[in-house]
Amino acid sequence: MNADLIFIHGMWSRQQVWQDWISSLRSQGFNCLSLDLPGHAPEDSDEALAGMPLQRYVDAVVKLARTCQRPVLIGHSLGGLLAQLAAQHVEVSALVLINSAVPGQIFPLRPVMLPGLLRPFAQWGLWRKSFRLTPWEANYLVFNQVPASQRPALYEQLIAESGRVAYAVGYGPLNTAGSNRVDLNRLHCPILALAGGRDRIIPPGVSRKMAQLYGARMDYREFPRHAHWLLGEAGWQDHVQQVSNWLRLQLAPLA
């Protein structure tokens, strides 16, 4: 396949969350790359993320994409927003957004999110710190459609995240610096977005707002019985196959 797929993880994660997707797509002939965002490498401490700005993440994605052949950016959660932000600065062949955080033009906070986010967002000075989710918060926000027996192992993979990034993304248009805003006129590639109808951290109403923002430029697909962990919930193989089929259609002229 005449393109490089770049996988971008979300908050509290590392690139290893993509291992099953990458294995599946490589077996279908795709060239796959991934990265740990700044401060997320195994050797990094929680303190490495304290005060980390969103732009550092975007710059890391852009740097990798510029070394690739016809890059396709595939992002989960925060990684989906990073893909959109990076695509403003480097030519990409396509974007694939999985449970994607939304551009800053959309206010993302909804009541269903509050049980899982109230504790960390209530911390004074969070923008200067890093923070972790508790097991209960992670299960409520991220793993609510994953079998209970699988949740402890998934939680063990979670790490800290930058409070500054959480603020920059979580407050949408109230982020006056505009670091989370996407200039739609600078994105010229096809976009596929997959969303979970039971997602509590990127609720479907928010994902639909993103689809409305992009209009006909975005192929938006919502799965009513799924939530935020489309990467590993039951039936994830079908999601991978939908991405694979869509990419083959988009990249066919380039083959």
Protein Blocks (a to p, Z undefined) as FASTA:
>chain_A
ZZdddddddehiafklmmmmmmmmmmnopacdddddehiafkbcfklmgopafklmmmmm
mmmmmmpghiadddehjlmmmmmmmmmmoccfbdcdehiacdfkbcfbdfklmmmmmmmm
mpghklmpccdddfklmmmmmmmmgcfklmmmmmmmpccddfklmmmmmnmmmlmnopmb
ccfklpcbdcdddddfkbcklcfklmmmmmmmnmmmbccdddfkbcfklmlpghklmmmm
mmmmmmmmmmmmmZZ
